[in-house]
């Protein structure tokens, strides 16, 4: 059974973020699919980024992602552009928002 998560963080340059995410590196696209991502949507409101992820096994996907050289390069590319509040222990990713309700 897949899990849906939402992350929220800010970016220093929203236009750069939007422009560069219009064509995510193909290696990252392939990696996300291979580690169990079923869907990944990113929304931008000013400098606020809201992402929705649907993934088979979040913790395992995070571990595989963080160990991948292409992902490390992607994260380094964005490192100084992202403003992340609380980071989730174990994944190093922004703390997922608490799920309250779904219309399924």
C-alpha positions in Angstrom: 0.0 0.0 0.0 1.4 3.4 -1.0 1.8 6.3 1.3 1.0 10.0 0.5 3.1 12.8 2.1 3.2 16.5 1.9 6.3 18.7 2.5 6.6 22.4 2.8 9.7 24.6 2.5 10.9 27.8 1.0 13.3 28.7 -1.8 15.5 31.7 -2.2 14.9 32.2 -5.9 11.4 31.0 -6.8 11.8 31.7 -10.6 15.0 29.6 -10.8 13.3 26.8 -8.9 10.3 26.9 -11.2 12.4 27.1 -14.4 14.8 24.3 -13.4 12.0 22.0 -12.2 10.3 22.4 -15.6 12.9 19.9 -16.8 14.1 17.8 -13.9 17.3 15.9 -14.6 16.3 12.7 -16.4 18.5 10.7 -13.9 16.4 12.1 -11.0 13.1 11.3 -12.8 14.3 7.7 -13.4 15.6 7.3 -9.9 12.3 8.5 -8.3 10.4 6.0 -10.3 12.8 3.2 -9.6 12.7 3.7 -5.8 8.9 3.5 -5.7 7.6 7.0 -6.2 4.1 6.6 -7.8 3.5 10.4 -8.0 5.3 13.6 -7.1 3.7 17.0 -7.5 5.3 20.3 -6.7 3.5 23.6 -6.3 5.0 27.1 -5.9 3.3 30.0 -4.2 5.7 32.9 -4.0 8.8 31.4 -2.3 6.7 28.7 -0.7 7.1 25.1 -2.1 4.4 22.5 -1.4 5.2 19.0 -2.6 2.9 16.0 -2.6 4.5 12.5 -2.8 3.0 9.1 -3.3 5.4 6.3 -2.6 5.4 2.6 -1.8 7.9 2.6 1.1 8.9 6.2 2.1 11.8 5.2 4.4 13.3 2.7 2.0 12.9 5.2 -0.9 14.6 8.0 1.1 17.5 5.6 2.0 18.0 4.6 -1.7 17.7 8.2 -2.9 20.2 9.6 -0.4 22.7 6.9 -1.4 22.5 7.6 -5.1 25.3 9.8 -6.6 22.9 11.6 -9.0 20.6 12.4 -6.1 23.6 13.7 -4.1 24.5 15.9 -7.0 20.9 17.2 -7.4 20.7 18.0 -3.7 24.1 19.8 -3.7 22.9 21.8 -6.7 19.9 23.0 -4.6 21.5 23.1 -1.2 22.0 26.8 -0.8 18.6 27.6 -2.5 16.3 25.7 -0.1 15.1 27.0 3.3 14.0 24.0 5.2 12.6 24.3 8.7 12.4 21.0 10.6 14.2 18.0 9.0 12.9 14.5 9.5 15.4 12.3 11.4 16.3 9.3 9.3 15.5 10.7 5.9 17.2 14.1 6.0 14.1 15.4 4.2 11.7 18.2 5.3 9.4 17.0 8.0 6.2 15.7 6.4 3.0 17.6 7.3 0.5 15.9 9.6 -2.2 14.3 7.5 -5.7 15.3 8.7 -8.2 14.2 6.1 -8.6 12.8 2.5 -11.5 12.4 0.1 -10.8 9.0 -1.4 
